[in-house]
Amino acid sequence: MENPLQRITLNPEICHGKPTIRNKRYPVELILDLLSSGMSFEEILTDYPALEYEDIIACLAYAAKLTKTKTYIKTA
């Protein structure tokens, strides 16, 4: 099985270097925003037919990876 994070690309030529899905103009943050607004996977895939189910999973995996930190530093 493919590592879902392999679907997330960073390319300075696309979306100002933001993380995108498979070098397409779909930023990870867009998919996360859609999910957090309550859209289902099916609704997103209907609205964005170039995306695949695995792309949405990759966005969630990317977000999960970003939240895994060893230390939080509180500043004043």
N, C-alpha and C positions, 0 to 999 in steps of 0.2 A: 504494500500500500504506500502511496506517495505521501511524503511529508507535506501537510497542508501549507506550511510556511513557504514552500517553494513557489507557490502561486502569487506571493506578495513580492512586488518588484519596486526598486528604487531607481528612478531614472531622472536625471536633472532635465531632460528634454520633455518630460511628460508631467503635467500638473505641478510644475515648479519643484520637482524632486520629492513630492509627498509620496508615501507608500500607496501604490495602486495595485489593482488586480491584473496580473498577466500583461503588464505593459499597456493596458488599455486605459482610457481616460475615466476610470471609475476609482476614485480615491477610497481607501479603506474607511476613512471617516464618514463618507457618504453612506456606506452600507451599515455601519454601526449606528449612525443617526436614524436611518430608516428602521432598523430593528428596535432601537430604543423608543421610537415613536409608536411602536405597536404593530408595525407591518409584519406579516408572516413571510417565511421564506418563499412561499408560493406567490404571494403578491409582488415581492421584489423581483422574482424571476419572470413574472408576467410583464411587469413594467420595464424590465431591462433584459430583453431576450438574449443578449450577447453573454450574459452571465450564466454560470452553472452553479448547481447546488454546492459543489465543492469550493467554489469561490467564497460563498458566504461562510462556510465552515472555516476557511482560511482566515477571513477577517476576524472571526471570533478567536481563533487560535493566536493571531497576532496581538489582539487586545489583551488576551490572557498573559501572553509572554511579557508584554510591557508592564503589567502590574506586579510581576514577580521581581521584587527588589530585595536586597539583603538589609538595607538600612534606610530609614527615613530620617531626615534631618529637619528639625523644626527651627525656623529662623524667626527672629523677633518681629 
